């Protein structure tokens, strides 16, 4: 083999020259979504959906019972009994979280206000990986051996330990707690509104994530330093109600579909974001962070 032929063979083997992906016309994430088949989408389950009603509109949350079954069960009870109605968002810390509910909900003296909800739950920071379908991303992560998605939720896992947990990405819903790891019950909740605080992974029970309406939370005025708790009740954002979608008539629900993270369309969207090749991007990154992969959400075409 000639020197030129050998060099070309090496380039091809390394994927540098003549790769099929380079020859394939680039499709933007939106073009991929527009062409996606109906089977690549799933309908949001009303029994696992919370509607947080604010003066500005509706925030829609998907709960994660596969990871925090006892917390989610308590949250369902609190929603049915209208525990949060009339309470407020009482904290907004810049580049971190908004927090809402009852700031004293975990205190023993407030137990009577919880109705039939449980007043003590175990920490649900992680779960066994067995039985989970994990859709891994191709890139390394600084916080875990592997990252990807489980049923649409951004997740991380340790194959050696056989453990998987939900990651603190933008929009994550967690259960606030005191110092004891088993001191959360879901009476006070928070949503991540800043740069993904992955240091909280496996330190707080994650119960879900916002799928629509983050713009209503991200614009809430910041509270004072150091932690964003409002000093005056008048500064808080009132909560009209928090309901399970399954408790509302069908006509009052917001129909939504989420792209399946085990679908070809989702993998193509991720790759299109990892290696943008449109006119604006001059240097494709060839890498994507777990928390920089948004889950596509749409209104069903027939709705």
C-alpha positions in Angstrom: 0.0 0.0 0.0 1.3 3.4 -0.9 2.0 6.1 1.8 -0.9 8.2 0.5 -3.3 5.2 0.6 -2.2 4.3 4.1 -2.7 7.8 5.3 -6.2 7.9 3.8 -7.1 4.6 5.4 -6.0 5.9 8.8 -8.1 9.0 8.4 -11.2 7.0 7.4 -10.6 4.7 10.4 -10.5 7.7 12.7 -13.7 9.1 11.2 -11.9 12.3 10.1 -12.4 11.9 6.4 -15.4 11.0 4.4 -17.6 10.3 7.3 -21.3 9.6 6.6 -22.4 12.1 9.2 -20.5 14.9 7.5 -22.2 14.0 4.2 -25.6 13.9 5.7 -27.5 17.3 5.4 -27.7 18.9 8.8 -31.2 19.1 10.4 -31.9 21.5 13.2 -33.5 20.1 16.4 -36.8 21.8 15.3 -36.6 20.1 11.9 -36.1 16.7 13.6 -39.0 17.3 15.9 -41.3 18.5 13.1 -40.6 15.2 11.2 -40.8 12.9 14.3 -43.4 10.1 14.2 -46.3 10.1 16.7 -44.9 7.0 18.4 -41.9 9.0 19.6 -44.1 11.1 21.9 -45.9 10.2 25.1 -48.8 11.9 26.8 -48.3 13.4 30.2 -50.1 11.2 32.8 -52.7 13.2 34.7 -52.1 11.1 37.9 -48.4 12.2 37.9 -49.0 15.8 37.0 -49.3 18.8 39.3 -50.7 22.2 38.3 -49.2 25.1 40.3 -51.6 28.0 39.7 -50.1 31.5 40.1 -51.6 34.9 39.3 -49.4 34.8 36.2 -50.5 31.4 34.9 -50.0 27.7 35.3 -46.8 25.8 36.1 -47.0 22.2 35.1 -44.9 19.6 37.0 -44.3 15.9 36.2 -43.9 13.8 39.4 -41.3 11.0 39.7 -42.9 8.2 41.7 -40.3 5.7 40.3 -37.6 7.5 42.3 -39.5 9.0 45.2 -42.6 6.9 45.7 -43.3 7.8 49.3 -42.7 11.5 48.8 -44.8 11.6 45.7 -47.6 9.7 47.6 -47.5 12.4 50.3 -47.5 15.2 47.7 -50.6 13.7 46.0 -52.3 13.6 49.4 -51.4 17.2 50.2 -52.7 18.3 46.7 -56.0 16.4 47.1 -56.5 18.0 50.5 -55.6 21.5 49.1 -52.8 22.0 51.6 -50.9 24.5 49.5 -53.9 26.7 48.5 -53.3 30.2 49.8 -49.7 29.6 50.7 -46.9 31.3 48.8 -43.5 31.3 47.2 -41.5 32.6 50.1 -37.9 32.4 48.8 -36.2 33.3 45.5 -32.4 33.0 45.6 -30.5 34.3 42.6 -29.0 31.6 40.4 -30.4 28.9 42.7 -34.0 28.1 43.5 -37.5 29.3 44.3 -39.1 27.7 47.3 -42.7 27.4 48.2 -45.3 25.8 50.5 -45.2 25.8 54.3 -41.8 26.9 55.6 -42.6 25.2 58.9 -44.4 22.2 57.4 -41.8 19.7 58.7 -42.0 20.9 62.3 -43.9 18.6 64.7 -46.1 21.4 66.0 -47.5 21.8 62.4 -48.4 18.2 61.9 -52.1 18.8 62.4 -52.2 21.1 59.4 -51.1 18.2 57.1 -54.4 16.4 57.3 -54.0 12.7 56.4 -50.5 13.2 54.9 -47.6 11.4 56.6 -45.4 13.4 58.9 -42.3 11.3 58.5 -40.7 9.8 55.4 -37.4 8.1 54.6 -34.9 9.9 52.5 -35.3 8.9 48.8 -32.0 10.2 47.4 -31.3 7.3 45.0 -32.7 3.9 44.0 -31.4 0.6 42.7 -30.7 0.7 39.0 -32.3 -2.7 38.4 -35.5 -2.5 36.4 -34.8 1.0 35.0 -34.4 1.8 31.3 -31.5 4.2 31.2 -30.9 6.2 28.0 -27.3 7.2 28.3 -25.6 10.3 26.8 -22.3 9.8 25.0 -20.3 12.4 26.9 -18.5 12.3 30.2 -19.9 14.1 33.3 -18.0 15.6 36.2 -20.6 14.4 38.7 -21.3 10.8 37.9 -19.9 7.8 36.0 -22.8 7.9 33.6 -25.6 10.4 32.9 -28.7 10.2 30.7 -32.4 10.0 31.0 -34.9 7.7 32.7 -38.5 8.1 31.4 -37.6 11.6 30.4 -36.0 12.7 33.7 -32.3 13.7 33.7 -30.5 11.1 35.7 -27.1 9.8 36.7 -25.9 6.4 37.8 -23.1 4.5 39.3 -22.8 1.1 37.5 -20.4 -0.3 40.1 -22.8 0.4 43.0 -25.9 -0.3 41.0 -27.5 3.0 42.0 -29.3 5.6 39.9 -30.6 9.1 41.0 -32.2 12.1 39.5 -30.0 15.1 38.7 -30.5 18.7 39.8 -31.0 20.4 36.5 -32.9 23.6 35.7 -36.6 23.0 36.5 -36.0 20.1 39.0 -38.5 19.9 41.8 -37.1 18.8 45.2 -38.4 18.4 48.7 -36.9 20.8 51.1 -35.5 19.3 54.4 -33.7 20.2 57.6 -30.3 18.8 58.5 -31.5 15.2 59.0 -31.7 13.4 55.8 -35.2 12.0 56.6 -36.7 15.3 57.5 -38.5 16.1 54.2 -42.2 15.2 53.6 -43.0 17.4 50.6 -44.8 20.2 52.5 -42.2 22.7 51.3 -40.8 22.3 47.8 -38.3 24.0 45.6 -37.6 24.4 41.9 -34.1 25.0 40.5 -34.0 28.3 38.6 -30.3 28.8 38.2 -27.1 27.0 37.1 -27.6 23.3 37.8 -26.6 22.7 41.5 -25.5 19.2 41.0 -23.8 19.2 44.4 -27.3 18.6 45.7 -27.6 15.2 43.9 -28.1 12.4 46.4 -28.4 14.9 49.2 -32.1 15.9 48.7 -35.1 13.9 47.5 -36.0 14.9 44.0 -39.7 14.5 43.4 -40.2 15.7 39.8 -39.5 18.5 37.4 -41.3 21.4 35.7 -42.2 20.6 32.1 -44.0 23.9 31.3 -44.2 27.3 32.9 -40.6 27.9 34.0 -40.8 31.4 32.7 -43.3 32.2 35.5 -40.8 31.1 38.2 -37.6 32.5 36.7 -38.9 36.1 36.7 -40.0 36.1 40.4 -38.1 38.9 42.1 -35.0 37.8 44.0 -35.1 37.9 47.8 -32.3 39.5 49.9 -28.9 37.9 50.6 -27.8 35.5 51.7 -30.5 32.9 50.8 -33.3 34.8 49.2 -36.0 34.5 51.9 -38.4 37.4 51.8 -38.3 39.6 54.9 -41.9 40.7 54.5 -45.0 38.5 53.7 -46.1 41.1 51.1 -43.1 40.3 49.0 -44.1 36.7 48.6 -45.8 35.3 45.4 -49.2 33.9 46.4 -50.2 30.4 45.3 -53.8 30.2 44.1 -53.8 26.4 44.2 -51.8 23.2 43.6 -53.9 20.4 42.1 -53.3 17.0 40.5 -54.3 17.1 36.9 -56.3 13.9 37.5 -58.5 15.8 40.0 -59.6 18.3 37.3 -62.2 17.8 34.6 -60.6 17.0 31.2 -61.6 20.3 29.8 -59.6 22.2 32.5 -56.4 20.2 31.9 -53.5 21.3 29.7 -52.9 18.6 27.1 -49.1 18.0 26.7 -46.9 15.4 25.0 -43.2 14.8 25.9 -40.7 13.4 23.5 -39.7 9.8 24.5 -36.0 9.8 25.6 -35.7 6.2 24.3 -36.7 7.3 20.7 -34.6 7.8 17.6 -35.9 11.4 17.4 -34.6 12.2 20.8 -31.2 10.8 20.0 -31.1 12.8 16.8 -32.1 16.0 18.6 -29.3 15.4 21.2 -26.7 14.9 18.4 -27.9 18.0 16.6 -27.3 20.0 19.7 -24.0 18.3 20.4 -22.7 19.1 16.9 -24.4 22.2 15.5 -23.6 22.7 11.9 -25.7 25.6 10.8 -24.5 28.9 9.5 -24.0 30.5 12.9 -21.9 27.8 14.6 -18.3 27.7 13.3 -16.9 25.1 15.7 -19.2 22.3 16.7 -18.7 21.4 20.4 -18.9 17.6 20.0 -20.1 17.5 23.7 -23.2 18.2 25.6 -23.9 18.5 29.3 -26.8 16.5 30.9 -28.5 19.7 32.1 -28.2 21.3 28.7 -30.5 18.8 27.1 -34.0 20.1 27.2 -36.9 17.7 27.0 -39.1 18.7 24.0 -42.7 19.3 25.0 -45.6 20.0 22.7 -49.4 20.3 22.5 -50.8 17.2 20.8 -51.5 17.9 17.2 -55.1 16.9 17.5 -55.7 19.2 20.5 
